[in-house]
Amino acid sequence: MTATQPASILSESNTEGEKSRSKILGLECIRFVSALAILVWHYKHFSYLGSEPVEFSPSTQPLYSLLLPIYRYGYLGVQIFWCISGYIFFWKYGEAIATGSISGWNFFVYRLSRLYPLHFVTLLAVALLQYAYFRKSGVYFVYQNNNFREFFLQIFMASSWIGTAPVGFNGPIWSISVEILIYFIFYAFLRIFLNNIFLSGMVVVATAVAMGFGVSSPVLQCLALFYAGGVLTMAGPFMRRHRTAAGASFFVVIAMIAGWHFLNSRPELEIQPKFFLMAATLSCVYFMSEYFNPPARIRGAIETAGNMTYSSYLLHFPIQLCIMLVCRETGVAVPYWSVWFFLGFIAVTLVSSKYAFAMIERPAQAFIRRRLASHHRIKPMQAEDAPI
């Protein structure tokens, strides 16, 4: 058995099935923490009037000293998601696509059924809420590019494929749009070149070199991180034969993170956070997938947390917009400096995400796969089947 075999194959024996389950749960922990980081990073939206913050000071945000790294670098959670997606997709679909055991039609039906339903619901919700906000304020909330062209592109989840136009409507969807484009490259690459670790590594090197020469593109970033995760998957058998060296990488990343914080305490020094991000993410993904084996009593909670990541990513901005509309209607100032308000926002988002998964994502996915998948077999909902 190779590291790139589909998840269904890993359930052939109870022992191996439990091992694969623990691996996925380790990644679910990273994804959940990354999703929370993005919620914290976007918390500053509560200080916005239209597209700009008003009298905003970062240090006034709740629990600022405790959450300083997340307030400063929480946006990098998106890049972590891309890397984890590459690891999971190469592990789950790599051999299946390369050998033709999963068709292109079924692969993209799986993707559509997992991502599109909640995206469509939140797109319509934000369009209506932004219209209401515009009528009250004369501007949109945070994301200003709310025109017909942007709406049309978002209907097809293609808003971030070309150019660098400002995002609109439910802004966080931009990273999902980028990743969907990478899915096409991923599928075509495997069909043409098979599951080749050397060529996949060359993709990472080529994109990194292009960015090093100043070619700035979210698509290139996603491609590099996605394929870096894929290379880690394909290198799994070698790393398992050298567990001592591989395990030591975890302690290396701890040292790197400590160094990162030291550099951040010296504003006169220039740092590149994405360099640390790449090394830290790859090391943590390997460590959590190989060594993390949680007790049975908490596995259900970890699965539930993993299920909420995509919902929390798409729901947190509509929730913020609803809160802002209510506050404007009632004339109450948003107490964004309050710890209780902060905790309440996080709690509302997570609870809403739990119910969105159960009431929208799961049934919609089953319906679409039943209708469109060529073999008419419903693939079970799995948290690792999502980029977020």
BATISE-908733 format. One record per residue (C-alpha): residue number from 1; residue in one letter; x, y, z. Coordinates in nm, 4 decimals. Last residue first. Layout:
REM residues N
resi:resn:east:north:up
NUM:A:X:Y:Z
...
END
This chain:
REM residues 388
resi:resn:east:north:up
388:I:-1.1055:2.4348:0.4104
387:P:-0.9904:2.2377:0.1113
386:A:-1.2582:1.9729:0.1594
385:D:-1.2679:1.5935:0.1316
384:E:-1.0801:1.5669:0.4624
383:A:-1.4075:1.6238:0.6446
382:Q:-1.5575:1.3126:0.4918
381:M:-1.9153:1.2779:0.3753
380:P:-1.9650:0.9234:0.2549
379:K:-1.9451:0.8627:-0.1230
378:I:-2.2891:0.8049:-0.2617
377:R:-2.2944:0.5394:-0.5284
376:H:-2.4701:0.6352:-0.8510
375:H:-2.1774:0.5015:-1.0613
374:S:-2.1752:0.8052:-1.2919
373:A:-2.1945:1.0645:-1.0151
372:L:-2.4571:1.3223:-1.1130
371:R:-2.7849:1.2589:-0.9325
370:R:-2.6683:1.0648:-0.6280
369:R:-2.3607:1.2818:-0.6023
368:I:-2.5692:1.5982:-0.6117
367:F:-2.8191:1.4730:-0.3504
366:A:-2.5530:1.3429:-0.1109
365:Q:-2.3605:1.6697:-0.1289
364:A:-2.6745:1.8737:-0.0701
363:P:-2.7672:1.6616:0.2328
362:R:-2.4202:1.6985:0.3951
361:E:-2.3533:2.0638:0.3141
360:I:-2.6883:2.2204:0.3973
359:M:-2.8441:2.0912:0.7210
358:A:-2.5584:1.9070:0.8934
357:F:-2.2717:2.1275:0.7729
356:A:-2.4751:2.4441:0.8189
355:Y:-2.5646:2.3294:1.1702
354:K:-2.2019:2.2970:1.2776
353:S:-2.1089:2.6190:1.1008
352:S:-2.3787:2.8139:1.2831
351:V:-2.2392:2.6860:1.6142
350:L:-1.8869:2.7848:1.5092
349:T:-1.9857:3.1321:1.3915
348:V:-2.1997:3.2031:1.6972
347:A:-1.9156:3.0937:1.9277
346:I:-1.6512:3.3058:1.7513
345:F:-1.8794:3.6107:1.7570
344:G:-1.9658:3.5536:2.1232
343:L:-1.5986:3.5234:2.2168
342:F:-1.5255:3.8591:2.0530
341:F:-1.8313:4.0234:2.2080
340:W:-1.7269:3.8925:2.5468
339:V:-1.3707:4.0176:2.5009
338:S:-1.5039:4.3638:2.4181
337:W:-1.2979:4.5826:2.1803
336:Y:-1.5464:4.5157:1.8973
335:P:-1.8252:4.6825:2.0909
334:V:-2.0308:4.7629:1.7767
333:A:-2.2056:5.0930:1.8401
332:V:-2.5817:5.0664:1.8840
331:G:-2.8020:5.2762:1.6555
330:T:-3.0626:5.0008:1.6281
329:E:-3.0539:4.9723:1.2474
328:R:-2.6780:5.0294:1.2327
327:C:-2.6205:4.7614:1.4969
326:V:-2.8490:4.5145:1.3203
325:L:-2.6739:4.5760:0.9873
324:M:-2.3300:4.5346:1.1433
323:I:-2.4312:4.2062:1.3060
322:C:-2.5699:4.0724:0.9778
321:L:-2.2502:4.1711:0.7945
320:Q:-2.0351:3.9950:1.0530
319:I:-2.2472:3.6813:1.0168
318:P:-2.2177:3.7015:0.6369
317:F:-1.8369:3.7280:0.6836
316:H:-1.8098:3.4314:0.9204
315:L:-2.0184:3.1956:0.7098
314:L:-1.7804:3.0967:0.4294
313:Y:-1.4772:3.0083:0.6427
312:S:-1.6896:2.8753:0.9285
311:S:-1.8663:2.6412:0.6878
310:Y:-1.5401:2.5105:0.5415
309:T:-1.3893:2.4487:0.8865
308:M:-1.6959:2.3003:1.0569
307:N:-1.6459:1.9364:0.9564
306:G:-1.2969:1.9424:1.1059
305:A:-1.4345:2.0470:1.4438
304:T:-1.6913:1.7663:1.4300
303:E:-1.4186:1.5161:1.3460
302:I:-1.2112:1.6418:1.6377
301:A:-1.5076:1.6078:1.8745
300:G:-1.5739:1.2531:1.7548
299:R:-1.2098:1.1602:1.8051
298:I:-1.2129:1.2789:2.1647
297:R:-1.3156:0.9564:2.3417
296:A:-1.1080:0.7360:2.1121
295:P:-0.7842:0.8843:2.2421
294:P:-0.5865:1.0816:1.9832
293:N:-0.3150:0.9258:1.7657
292:F:-0.0937:1.2034:1.6275
291:Y:0.2406:1.0590:1.5180
290:E:0.2281:1.0207:1.1399
289:S:-0.0315:1.2714:1.0167
288:M:0.0399:1.5275:1.2883
287:F:0.4188:1.5105:1.2389
286:Y:0.4019:1.5251:0.8593
285:V:0.1554:1.8131:0.8573
284:C:0.3590:1.9940:1.1243
283:S:0.6796:1.9691:0.9232
282:L:0.5137:2.0757:0.5977
281:T:0.3375:2.3659:0.7665
280:A:0.6444:2.4932:0.9507
279:A:0.8704:2.4798:0.6456
278:M:0.6199:2.6571:0.4202
277:L:0.5150:2.9105:0.6836
276:F:0.8723:3.0037:0.7714
275:F:0.9360:3.1001:0.4121
274:K:0.5925:3.2632:0.3914
273:P:0.6831:3.4914:0.6827
272:Q:0.9657:3.6594:0.4894
271:I:1.1543:3.8729:0.7381
270:E:1.3059:4.2217:0.7374
269:L:1.4730:4.3388:1.0578
268:E:1.4128:4.6885:1.1991
267:P:1.0912:4.5650:1.3579
266:R:1.2858:4.3413:1.5995
265:S:1.0190:4.1568:1.8009
264:N:0.9120:3.9957:1.4772
263:L:1.2599:3.8501:1.4418
262:F:1.2306:3.6832:1.7816
261:H:0.8870:3.5497:1.6911
260:W:1.0278:3.3942:1.3757
259:G:1.3189:3.2438:1.5652
258:A:1.0794:3.0707:1.8033
257:I:0.8851:2.9452:1.5014
256:M:1.2067:2.8153:1.3472
255:A:1.3042:2.6363:1.6688
254:I:0.9644:2.4680:1.6814
253:V:1.0108:2.3757:1.3156
252:V:1.3374:2.2003:1.3914
251:F:1.1716:2.0094:1.6740
250:F:0.9161:1.8719:1.4297
249:S:1.1884:1.7905:1.1780
248:A:1.3393:1.5543:1.4350
247:G:1.0535:1.3139:1.3667
246:A:1.1651:1.2816:1.0065
245:A:1.5242:1.2066:1.1014
244:T:1.4211:0.9428:1.3536
243:R:1.1460:0.8041:1.1312
242:H:1.3760:0.7090:0.8469
241:R:1.1817:0.4234:0.6846
240:R:0.8634:0.6236:0.7381
239:M:1.0210:0.9154:0.5550
238:F:1.0858:0.7034:0.2475
237:P:0.7267:0.5734:0.2402
236:G:0.5844:0.9269:0.2904
235:A:0.7765:1.1023:0.0114
234:M:0.4664:1.0841:-0.2092
233:T:0.2585:1.2616:0.0554
232:L:0.5238:1.5279:0.1146
231:V:0.5417:1.5872:-0.2605
230:G:0.1667:1.6453:-0.2612
229:G:0.1873:1.9008:0.0194
228:A:0.4531:2.0879:-0.1770
227:Y:0.2244:2.0549:-0.4799
226:F:-0.0550:2.2441:-0.3069
225:L:0.1884:2.5014:-0.1669
224:A:0.3453:2.5803:-0.5056
223:L:0.0155:2.5771:-0.6965
222:C:-0.1551:2.7956:-0.4356
221:Q:0.1221:3.0525:-0.4478
220:L:0.1250:3.0458:-0.8271
219:V:-0.2524:3.1022:-0.8396
218:P:-0.2281:3.3790:-0.5799
217:S:0.0111:3.5581:-0.8177
216:S:0.3203:3.7709:-0.7668
215:V:0.5920:3.7194:-1.0262
214:G:0.8788:3.8995:-0.8499
213:F:1.1760:3.6854:-0.9410
212:G:1.1345:3.4809:-0.6239
211:M:0.7731:3.4161:-0.7252
210:A:0.8947:3.2545:-1.0466
209:V:1.1587:3.0579:-0.8546
208:A:0.8946:2.9258:-0.6123
207:T:0.6684:2.8288:-0.9033
206:A:0.9500:2.6379:-1.0739
205:V:1.0670:2.4671:-0.7537
204:V:0.7186:2.3488:-0.6554
203:V:0.6424:2.2248:-1.0073
202:M:0.9829:2.0532:-1.0133
201:G:0.8848:1.8632:-0.7004
200:S:0.5788:1.7318:-0.8811
199:L:0.8038:1.6224:-1.1673
198:F:1.0303:1.4310:-0.9281
197:I:0.7424:1.2814:-0.7277
196:N:0.5739:1.1338:-1.0352
195:N:0.2139:1.0171:-0.9923
194:L:0.1257:0.9962:-1.3615
193:F:0.2665:1.2495:-1.6114
192:I:-0.0349:1.3000:-1.8371
191:R:-0.3308:1.1897:-1.6226
190:L:-0.1665:1.3196:-1.3073
189:F:-0.0946:1.6626:-1.4559
188:A:-0.4467:1.6952:-1.6024
187:Y:-0.6081:1.6259:-1.2631
186:F:-0.3824:1.8584:-1.0655
185:I:-0.4063:2.1374:-1.3249
184:F:-0.7863:2.1201:-1.3137
183:Y:-0.7791:2.1080:-0.9325
182:I:-0.5487:2.4127:-0.9321
181:L:-0.8301:2.6197:-1.0848
180:I:-1.0532:2.5079:-0.7991
179:E:-0.7857:2.6244:-0.5546
178:V:-0.7971:2.9796:-0.6856
177:S:-1.1764:2.9964:-0.6526
176:I:-1.1548:2.8578:-0.2998
175:S:-0.9067:3.1334:-0.2104
174:W:-1.1359:3.4057:-0.3500
173:I:-1.4356:3.2755:-0.1542
172:P:-1.3168:3.4837:0.1421
171:G:-1.4833:3.7923:-0.0121
170:N:-1.8491:3.6922:0.0186
169:F:-1.9674:3.9693:-0.2179
168:G:-1.6650:4.1244:-0.3857
167:V:-1.2979:4.0697:-0.4465
166:P:-1.0760:4.3385:-0.5949
165:A:-0.9472:4.2571:-0.9460
164:T:-0.6066:4.0868:-0.9532
163:G:-0.6080:3.9217:-1.2925
162:I:-0.7427:3.5838:-1.3973
161:W:-0.8692:3.2873:-1.1970
160:S:-0.9926:3.4785:-0.8944
159:S:-1.3640:3.5133:-0.9772
158:A:-1.4058:3.1646:-1.1232
157:M:-1.6446:3.0069:-0.8717
156:F:-1.9014:2.9710:-1.1548
155:I:-2.1614:3.1837:-0.9747
154:Q:-1.8653:3.3883:-0.8527
153:L:-1.7854:3.4952:-1.2073
152:F:-2.1441:3.6107:-1.2659
151:F:-2.1507:3.7994:-0.9341
150:E:-1.8227:3.9714:-1.0162
149:R:-1.9538:4.0768:-1.3582
148:F:-2.2858:4.1941:-1.2095
147:N:-2.1212:4.4258:-0.9582
146:N:-2.0279:4.3924:-0.5922
145:N:-1.6632:4.4987:-0.5970
144:Q:-1.6772:4.6887:-0.2666
143:Y:-1.5758:4.4260:-0.0087
142:V:-1.5610:4.5793:0.3414
141:F:-1.9341:4.6609:0.3806
140:Y:-2.0801:4.8313:0.0751
139:V:-2.1218:5.2062:0.0438
138:G:-2.4184:5.4474:0.0555
137:S:-2.4728:5.3609:0.4206
136:K:-2.8298:5.2419:0.4713
135:R:-2.9154:5.1412:0.1142
134:F:-2.5662:4.9934:0.0776
133:Y:-2.6156:4.7767:0.3872
132:A:-2.9424:4.6354:0.2496
131:Y:-2.7796:4.5598:-0.0865
130:Q:-2.4850:4.4035:0.0952
129:L:-2.7261:4.1776:0.2855
128:L:-2.9002:4.0633:-0.0318
127:A:-2.5746:3.9858:-0.2157
126:V:-2.4346:3.8294:0.1031
125:A:-2.7225:3.5813:0.1249
124:L:-2.7057:3.4931:-0.2453
123:L:-2.3317:3.4222:-0.2244
122:T:-2.3765:3.2384:0.1073
121:V:-2.6254:2.9926:-0.0446
120:F:-2.4196:2.9377:-0.3603
119:H:-2.0975:2.8798:-0.1651
118:L:-2.2773:2.6406:0.0687
117:P:-2.3949:2.4287:-0.2248
116:Y:-2.0745:2.4560:-0.4350
115:L:-1.7923:2.3076:-0.2330
114:R:-1.8513:1.9397:-0.1623
113:S:-2.0904:1.8584:-0.4463
112:L:-1.8740:2.0392:-0.6985
111:R:-1.5546:1.8646:-0.5856
110:Y:-1.7101:1.5173:-0.5893
109:V:-1.8681:1.5952:-0.9266
108:F:-1.5232:1.7056:-1.0428
107:F:-1.3680:1.3704:-0.9565
106:N:-1.6655:1.1803:-1.0946
105:W:-1.6401:1.3460:-1.4361
104:G:-1.2620:1.3127:-1.4495
103:S:-1.3002:0.9410:-1.3982
102:I:-1.1646:0.7531:-1.0985
101:S:-0.9789:0.4289:-1.1647
100:G:-0.7810:0.6037:-1.4399
99:T:-0.4428:0.4878:-1.3126
98:A:-0.3102:0.8398:-1.2486
97:I:-0.6470:0.9554:-1.1103
96:A:-0.6770:0.6740:-0.8548
95:E:-0.3073:0.6843:-0.7677
94:G:-0.3199:1.0520:-0.6698
93:Y:-0.6777:1.0720:-0.5397
92:K:-0.6593:1.0286:-0.1622
91:W:-0.2939:1.0836:-0.0798
90:F:-0.2367:1.3359:-0.3579
89:F:-0.5554:1.5160:-0.2582
88:I:-0.4805:1.5084:0.1142
87:Y:-0.1267:1.6476:0.0933
86:G:-0.2254:1.9080:-0.1652
85:S:-0.5222:2.0163:0.0451
84:I:-0.2951:2.0515:0.3495
83:C:-0.0721:2.2908:0.1572
82:W:-0.3643:2.4981:0.0329
81:F:-0.5159:2.5156:0.3805
80:I:-0.1848:2.6427:0.5201
79:Q:-0.1847:2.9151:0.2558
78:V:-0.5301:3.0258:0.3698
77:G:-0.4217:3.0270:0.7347
76:L:-0.1617:3.2825:0.6314
75:Y:-0.4246:3.5530:0.6896
74:G:-0.3812:3.4960:1.0635
73:Y:-0.0403:3.6650:1.0534
72:R:-0.0711:3.9786:1.2675
71:Y:-0.3892:3.9116:1.4641
70:I:-0.2743:3.5487:1.4899
69:P:0.0728:3.6358:1.6216
68:L:-0.0805:3.8890:1.8672
67:L:-0.3392:3.6518:2.0148
66:L:-0.2294:3.6726:2.3804
65:S:-0.1251:4.0389:2.3699
64:Y:-0.4388:4.1316:2.1775
63:L:-0.6898:3.9550:2.3985
62:P:-0.9642:4.1694:2.2433
61:Q:-0.8619:4.4179:1.9719
60:T:-0.7537:4.7584:2.1045
59:S:-0.3900:4.6900:2.0074
58:P:-0.4795:4.6939:1.6389
57:S:-0.5931:5.0588:1.6568
56:F:-0.8964:5.1542:1.4517
55:E:-1.0314:5.5058:1.4366
54:V:-1.2630:5.3954:1.1545
53:P:-1.1644:5.0971:0.9416
52:E:-1.2167:5.1371:0.5667
51:S:-1.4357:4.9734:0.3010
50:G:-1.7748:5.0741:0.4355
49:L:-1.7453:5.1705:0.7992
48:Y:-1.5079:4.9120:0.9355
47:S:-1.4232:4.8426:1.3014
46:F:-1.6114:4.5110:1.2979
45:H:-1.3968:4.4040:1.0045
44:K:-1.1069:4.3768:1.2530
43:Y:-1.2297:4.0259:1.3375
42:H:-1.0990:3.9141:0.9987
41:W:-0.7651:3.7931:1.1414
40:V:-0.9429:3.6244:1.4334
39:L:-1.1765:3.4333:1.2019
38:I:-0.8770:3.3465:0.9810
37:A:-0.6889:3.2053:1.2797
36:L:-0.9934:2.9986:1.3756
35:A:-0.9845:2.8357:1.0315
34:S:-0.6133:2.7628:1.0763
33:V:-0.6810:2.5984:1.4138
32:F:-0.9513:2.3838:1.2532
31:R:-0.7273:2.2872:0.9633
30:I:-0.4416:2.1877:1.1915
29:C:-0.6711:1.9721:1.4063
28:E:-0.8237:1.8151:1.0955
27:L:-0.4741:1.7191:0.9829
26:G:-0.4259:1.5120:1.2965
25:L:-0.7706:1.3622:1.2511
24:I:-0.6700:1.2480:0.9053
23:K:-0.3712:1.0591:1.0378
22:S:-0.5761:0.9031:1.3150
21:R:-0.8299:0.7719:1.0634
20:S:-0.5518:0.6315:0.8484
19:K:-0.4162:0.4385:1.1460
18:E:-0.7626:0.3148:1.2423
17:G:-0.8211:0.1892:0.8903
16:E:-0.4814:0.0198:0.8863
15:T:-0.5666:-0.1754:1.1974
14:N:-0.9246:-0.2477:1.0986
13:S:-0.8253:-0.3766:0.7580
12:E:-0.9611:-0.2809:0.4162
11:S:-1.0371:0.0759:0.5249
10:L:-0.7290:0.2212:0.3586
9:I:-0.8621:0.1370:0.0138
8:S:-1.1515:0.3806:0.0605
7:A:-0.9041:0.6571:0.1466
6:P:-0.7524:0.6502:-0.1990
5:Q:-0.3927:0.5297:-0.2337
4:T:-0.1238:0.7952:-0.2292
3:A:0.0738:0.6775:0.0721
2:T:0.1326:0.3435:-0.0945
1:M:0.0000:0.0000:0.0000
END
